[in-house]
Amino acid sequence: MSAGVPGVVVVGGGIAGLTAAYRISRGTAPAPDVTVLEAADRLGGKIRTELVDGFLVEGGPDSLFASKPPAKALLTELEIAHRLLPTEEAGRGTSVLRGGRLRPLPEGLNGFVPSKAGSFARTRLFTPFGKCRLAFEYAVPARPDDGTDESLRSFAVRRLGVQVYRRLVEPLAAGIFAADPAQLSLAATMPHLRAAELEHGGLIRAMLAERRRVRARTVTDVADPPPPSLVAPVGGMGEIVDALAARLSSVDVRLGAAVTEVADGGDGTYLVRARNADGEETVLRAGAVVLAVPSAAAAVMVAALDPSLAAALAGTAYTSTVTVALGFRSDEVDTRLRGSGYLVPASEGRAARACTWSSSKYAGRAPDGRVLLRVSLGGPGRSGVLDQPDSELVAVARRELADVLGIRAEPVLSRVFRWTDVMPQYTVGHLDRLAALDQHLAGHPGLVVAGSGYHGLGVAECIGSGSLAAGTVLTRLEAVSPIRRP
Ligand SMILES: Cc1cc2nc3c(=O)[nH]c(=O)nc-3n(C[C@H](O)[C@H](O)[C@H](O)COP(=O)(O)OP(=O)(O)OC[C@H]3O[C@@H](n4cnc5c(N)ncnc54)[C@H](O)[C@@H]3O)c2cc1C
């Protein structure tokens, strides 16, 4: 413990935990002793970038919204901001599988409403009836502001109709959240849609109001920032993890340290128990603890400390997913892989949830003369795939590519990434449960949670969550020790 400053333990070395450790270790003078305990034998959690035979394979996330302020600030400090790749020209646009055929999404989607009339008129994703029903959204009255949550499906069906829900909203939401939109909380996942309904009366009305606002802008007005877009570091998402790890020289980072319990250590401290692979136990005393692990794992750690806190943490369910990456010789792939890939509606009844054409999306993902594709399997109602051996998962992914894209060639690369119980399900009532969780946490000063289980599961949101957790810890340390923030 440095000069009367209590130590800090960060549990979990994913992007949220690493961000928290980095910010805490640099946020004060003198700096507290910071220890990161990570159960796996590597840092990064769901961020997993591998370089194999000239391919750059992402097993987890392949991109992030880098313009979100906490992510932008971190990437600038890590000197990665200038190394971010936009989507390749040829990799723009996504398709939806419909009746076994790929239908490009209409251009200029704005809150699920196509903002370009020509593209909307031309799209073959919807029938004329589906298009009329979508246009009728203009006349659908707003649901009164009674403060209650509803599912994303309920919102989309009542405003846009069943067809647009099934062919657009469901596959997009299932692709982003690996969740069933009939269970997903609108307030926790897409609050801007409800805000548009309440403020303007509907999504089309909100889009038209925005158009009027932009037209009315005078030349002296400050230009709007560009809409957030997905980007990826040149060297893949692992670059962010490596850059953070390189800046943690003052932090004690322990791999293979699985935390089993966080107990009351008396005098406002906590005892953090961890076991290594040989079953040896370590106990660390800390003035503050950041639990940057899935909330279900955090629940187990605090079960004895506070059963009601544990119950609040256990309120979020998690689902499993699999990524199968396949590389092919370009001359054995007849299909033109234009766009970033395709989404598969549940109604298509296929094992795949989505397919990303990684080498079309970002430069440098496959060596010359090769292409790289990623098939996403699993998610709600499809998690049985995890019971199958890798060879079968590769076979399922290859069948998908053969059926949809006609790719029957032997892959030159195949990698399977299993993600068991990792995707948090923000089901209806999620924000109310988080408010209750905050009340339980208030009874444990210095105990903080961070990561994808709470206020956003994107990498950028997890960076924000880690930064916020660091701020809470530093405030706590300032209150109980002589440290000061510069
Ligand atoms: C296949 C896939 C694709 C995705 N694609 C995208 C994308 O393109 N863009 C995007 O923005 N987001 C994407 N996401 C979501 C995003 O990657 C995650 O939400 C985010 O990386 C989670 O970070 P985290 O730090 O909260 O958790 P994690 O990365 O899960 O880190 C938690 C860490 O805690 C460790 N841990 C668990 N239990 C213990 C214990 N008992 N003791 C010690 N350590 C423990 C784990 O080993 C892990 O390293 C994707 C996720 C997946 C799975």
The ligand as a MOL file (V3000), in Angstrom:
LIG
                    3D

  0  0  0     0  0            999 V3000
M  V30 BEGIN CTAB
M  V30 COUNTS 53 58 0 0 0
M  V30 BEGIN ATOM
M  V30 1 C -18.7610 -12.6840 -30.8280 0
M  V30 2 C -18.9080 -11.2740 -30.3150 0
M  V30 3 C -18.9060 -10.2180 -31.2170 0
M  V30 4 C -19.0320 -8.9020 -30.7570 0
M  V30 5 N -18.9750 -7.8780 -31.6610 0
M  V30 6 C -18.9320 -6.6010 -31.2240 0
M  V30 7 C -18.6150 -5.5370 -32.1290 0
M  V30 8 O -18.3460 -5.7540 -33.3230 0
M  V30 9 N -18.5750 -4.2650 -31.6300 0
M  V30 10 C -18.7960 -3.9960 -30.3090 0
M  V30 11 O -18.7310 -2.8130 -29.9220 0
M  V30 12 N -19.0640 -4.9960 -29.4190 0
M  V30 13 C -19.1210 -6.2840 -29.8380 0
M  V30 14 N -19.3180 -7.3100 -28.9440 0
M  V30 15 C -19.5490 -6.9910 -27.5240 0
M  V30 16 C -18.2460 -6.6340 -26.8060 0
M  V30 17 O -17.1720 -7.3440 -27.3490 0
M  V30 18 C -18.3290 -6.9790 -25.3240 0
M  V30 19 O -19.5450 -6.5500 -24.7670 0
M  V30 20 C -17.1800 -6.3470 -24.5370 0
M  V30 21 O -15.9370 -6.6850 -25.1170 0
M  V30 22 C -17.2600 -6.8180 -23.0910 0
M  V30 23 O -16.1850 -6.2930 -22.3470 0
M  V30 24 P -16.1490 -6.4890 -20.7700 0
M  V30 25 O -14.8480 -5.9810 -20.2930 0
M  V30 26 O -17.3820 -5.9630 -20.1570 0
M  V30 27 O -16.2670 -8.0720 -20.5300 0
M  V30 28 P -15.3370 -9.2690 -20.9660 0
M  V30 29 O -14.6360 -9.0030 -22.2170 0
M  V30 30 O -16.2110 -10.4800 -20.8890 0
M  V30 31 O -14.2500 -9.3320 -19.8030 0
M  V30 32 C -14.5300 -9.8990 -18.5500 0
M  V30 33 C -13.2790 -10.6040 -18.0720 0
M  V30 34 O -13.5280 -11.1140 -16.7650 0
M  V30 35 C -12.8660 -12.3500 -16.6530 0
M  V30 36 N -13.4750 -13.0990 -15.5490 0
M  V30 37 C -14.6870 -13.7150 -15.5170 0
M  V30 38 N -14.8620 -14.3180 -14.3170 0
M  V30 39 C -13.7550 -14.0460 -13.5790 0
M  V30 40 C -13.3450 -14.3870 -12.2600 0
M  V30 41 N -14.1010 -15.1440 -11.4680 0
M  V30 42 N -12.1450 -13.9370 -11.8130 0
M  V30 43 C -11.3470 -13.1700 -12.6070 0
M  V30 44 N -11.6830 -12.8380 -13.8820 0
M  V30 45 C -12.8760 -13.2730 -14.3550 0
M  V30 46 C -13.0790 -12.9930 -18.0140 0
M  V30 47 O -12.1320 -14.0150 -18.2420 0
M  V30 48 C -12.8980 -11.8020 -18.9410 0
M  V30 49 O -11.5650 -11.6550 -19.3690 0
M  V30 50 C -19.1890 -8.6440 -29.3650 0
M  V30 51 C -19.1980 -9.7100 -28.4600 0
M  V30 52 C -19.0520 -11.0130 -28.9170 0
M  V30 53 C -19.0220 -12.1500 -27.9270 0
M  V30 END ATOM
M  V30 BEGIN BOND
M  V30 1 1 1 2
M  V30 2 1 2 3
M  V30 3 2 2 52
M  V30 4 2 3 4
M  V30 5 1 4 5
M  V30 6 1 4 50
M  V30 7 2 5 6
M  V30 8 1 6 7
M  V30 9 1 6 13
M  V30 10 2 7 8
M  V30 11 1 7 9
M  V30 12 1 9 10
M  V30 13 2 10 11
M  V30 14 1 10 12
M  V30 15 2 12 13
M  V30 16 1 13 14
M  V30 17 1 14 15
M  V30 18 1 14 50
M  V30 19 1 15 16
M  V30 20 1 16 17
M  V30 21 1 16 18
M  V30 22 1 18 19
M  V30 23 1 18 20
M  V30 24 1 20 21
M  V30 25 1 20 22
M  V30 26 1 22 23
M  V30 27 1 23 24
M  V30 28 2 24 25
M  V30 29 1 24 26
M  V30 30 1 24 27
M  V30 31 1 27 28
M  V30 32 2 28 29
M  V30 33 1 28 30
M  V30 34 1 28 31
M  V30 35 1 31 32
M  V30 36 1 32 33
M  V30 37 1 33 34
M  V30 38 1 33 48
M  V30 39 1 34 35
M  V30 40 1 35 36
M  V30 41 1 35 46
M  V30 42 1 36 37
M  V30 43 1 36 45
M  V30 44 2 37 38
M  V30 45 1 38 39
M  V30 46 1 39 40
M  V30 47 2 39 45
M  V30 48 1 40 41
M  V30 49 2 40 42
M  V30 50 1 42 43
M  V30 51 2 43 44
M  V30 52 1 44 45
M  V30 53 1 46 47
M  V30 54 1 46 48
M  V30 55 1 48 49
M  V30 56 2 50 51
M  V30 57 1 51 52
M  V30 58 1 52 53
M  V30 END BOND
M  V30 END CTAB
M  END
